Amino acid sequence: MYRTYRMPPPPSLRCQHTWALLLAPLTIWICVSTGIRYRYYGDSSLVLGPSSSRLMKPELSSIANWSSSNFLVVGAYSSKGFPLWLNKGSTIRMRWEAHSRTLNQLEGVVIKGERKFETLQPKQTLSSDAVAISEPINGKEAEYVIEEDDRYHIGVLNMNSRSTIITVQVNVSAMVYDTTRAKKMCSTAKGSCRLSLLFPQTHYIILSAPNNGGLGGWFVQVSFMARLLAYLALLGFVVIVICLILKYLGACDRDNQIHSTTVTVDTYSRTSRVDVVPAREATETEPMMQAKSSRMTYGTNEEDDDDESGGSSISSEDLYDEKLCVICYDEQRNCFFVPCGHCAICYDCAKRIMEVESKVCPICRRLIHKFRNERLTFQSPIGYVIGDRGIVQLMTCDLGPPDVINRQRGNKERPARQEEARSTWEWQEGHWVLPMATCLFLILIVFVLLISKLFLKRQGNHPPSPPSLPVIGHLYLLKEPLHRSLHKLAEKYGPIIFLRFGARNVLVVSSPAGVEECFMKNDITFADRPLTLAGKHLNYNSKTVGFLSYGDHWRKLRRLTTLELFSVNSLAVFTGIREDEVRLLVKHLFQDCCGGGVRVEMVEIDLRERFVELSFNIMLRMISGKRYYGKDVVAQEAKEFQILIKEYAELLGSGNLNDFLPLLHWVDFGGVEKRMMKLMNKMNRFLQNLLDEHKRNWSMSLNGSNIHSQRKMTLIEVMLQLQETDPEFYTDENIKAVILAMLVAGSETSATTMEWAMSLLLNHPESLQKARAEIDTNVGQEQLVKESDLPKLNYLENVITETLRLFPVAPLLLPHQSSKDCTVCGFNIPGGTMLFVNLWAMHRDAKVWFDPTRFMPERYEGIEAEGYKMIPFGAGRRACPGAGLAKRVMVQALGALIQSFEWKKIGHEQVNMMERTGLTTPKVEPLVALCKPRQVMLNILSNL
Ligand code: HEM
């Protein structure tokens, strides 16, 4: 009697299954953690202070006392201090005092951890993670006890509304490690020092700093090369172990197949059984039919439901006759038919049926496709049976017509069982493939990464780089705004860092020395621009000046624009347009203040809107002779342009991950590419119409009166003229690319800078007053500021320069790219590396600028900006060609506004100076200010 066999997985199979499930996450875990941590085992930039001692486990048994006295210039509502490493049990005693006795709202602070000192809003204090262990005494002194080994920032908080110079006296009793028993020591007293440490034997390293020098600048670079090698070895070992496990399990798999395929089918009872019997070697020639005594395979793995049906199984001994061929009753049955699977006749009879007779099965009357002699097909029950669907059919169908059998046995489940059994077999056959492939694939990736990293290392000395993740590289470290994120990294890893943004290498330079190397020594190498999606879809396949790769095409366009727009001659010719636009700006403001009558009062003005109008109109008039902005402009064409350019700037200014991750690019993540193409279609149509209109006017003017002799030709007219002589280069597309580039590069940049400048002046009324006094002295009140007055307005020009220092419109310049391998500050930089110059960080570097975050136009008095410490317009070959034009517009416009109106911020709050990411890093909120015409200027203003 045979029980039903529903193929439960045998224990070894279950173990195999569990392994399969466990192996994938295990491998992922190993790979990910290794990927994250290789080359990174702890801080690679360790902070130390005088007499501090850090890292490992020996006893903190010594005490070192030291003190330091420093002057700090602390801005209003901000804090300043120094980082130190302090061990548990150390104590700090601080005394602070402002130079001016009236500025007494000061607090000493000790901040634990990574958090730095920051600028605060009035009334806001440093919160939560500041540990004031004992309350300050007298508001001038405080004592702190360190409760945990960590990095601490010690400093003072200035809650006065003015910046002040503060004397800070710090006395520290530092708990330090006893290094007298150290096996190896190295001292930095005579320069750099190097300790060679063997990874597994080195348990503790103590970094000690001598008790000399002042606070600040105590950092040590630690290299973990030995650990990287150890990780590699470990990973190799893990891989070998995994391979061995896989191999072992593969052997199990074979065994399991042997177990699970030992099939016995009871012919007489018309039930089948699949036994799990001990593994047995099978020979290739072993017949499917066993010796006569064995049961014949004539049934299915059908459930033996005797108990349920009340029937009894019949033994082979009882019904031996039934093993005989049902046709000749002479020979044994040894063939089965395909597809029905009945095994009821001998080989000769089967042959006869197929060749001579009806070709139907004598049992079920179904058409036979072929028959099989069991001796040939069932050579090896190991593995062969599992993969052979024919055999599975044999085992499952041999009871005769399924419907008859089902009826006979009252078994309704049978077909489903057969299906289930079949799918179980199939799964067992293939279930190793996926996890195994996943594991091997992941291991391969990690190896490639490690080896490429090692290879890069060996290849050369790359700049410092934070730990990166596979595929995305350092993208996980970045946040908006990008220049601030990169500045934070530069603070930790130095002014020259090497990053990977997905598939691209990126060099970030944040020091004047680094910039000099890029734009002086490697000027041509870094004159290239990277190819981006924005270049491709929004800039005529990177044909606009700003996106063009370095080469002849770029040189030709640059020469054209320099000659026709930016040369001294051209600037002089277009003076009329600029002065006229400034006059219109002032006139419209005056009208808004007076409301058409004599009322002269403070009115709220959205200055962003006005600056955008001014700059676009100037550029538009120089390029096409048109005005598209202002309340007097009503043409549909102008509205269309305003909408288009706004959308364009938004799309161009938004970061695009698809540029760095090819997979995202491939699926057009976020539909960015689609949106770009759609917008560019509209923009192209608009520009083509503009060009066609000019072409029509141009040919009319050639036929009729010669208007060009009376005025300076617009840029479009110049290019149309050039099209006649050099049509191959000055194609319509190239002309449209120039128009677009000039409009985009030349308008929002100046508008944004003027908005920042006015915001700064409103927050610093004393500077506003100083600028006005300069204008009154040098220009007077009988006429509006003109371009010819600009050389006399030095302070105002310094205001613009200081604005560009604090709020550069392109804080990372436009990305450059190295066209070949080169070296920057001794580091090897591969070709094709993107270059970001973080001028925002350079412009605020305390090592370069005195009190760098303070708005102080006076700092430029009597000195010329030297070197590369201040490059708001870029440097080298790709530096901004429009700098001269922009400065003229900005100084003249601001001069006229300051000369004609009184300006105040709304309320007592400072104007919000937070920037947001965009094409030109504008203010988060548009600047709205109160404006009133100056009494002394009423005469001029009413006659504009
Ligand atoms: C406040 C005003 C402006 C600022 C701060 C500014 C800044 C910049 C910066 C930082 C660059 C990139 C330089 C580099 O990658 O090294 C640039 C490029 C450029 N700027 Fe300006 N710009 C201003 C106004 C203008 C104006 C008024 C025009 C023209 C009408 C203009 C046209 C260009 C062009 C064509 C480029 C691309 C140069 C090239 O790749 O060859 N800019 N500008």
Boltz pocket constraint, residues with backbone or C-beta under 6 A from the ligand:
constraints:
  - pocket:
      binder: B
      contacts: [[A, 545], [A, 546], [A, 547], [A, 558], [A, 741], [A, 742], [A, 745], [A, 746], [A, 747], [A, 749], [A, 750], [A, 753], [A, 804], [A, 808], [A, 809], [A, 810], [A, 813], [A, 814], [A, 815], [A, 816], [A, 871], [A, 872], [A, 873], [A, 874], [A, 875], [A, 877], [A, 878], [A, 879], [A, 880], [A, 881], [A, 882], [A, 883], [A, 885], [A, 886]]
      max_distance: 6.0
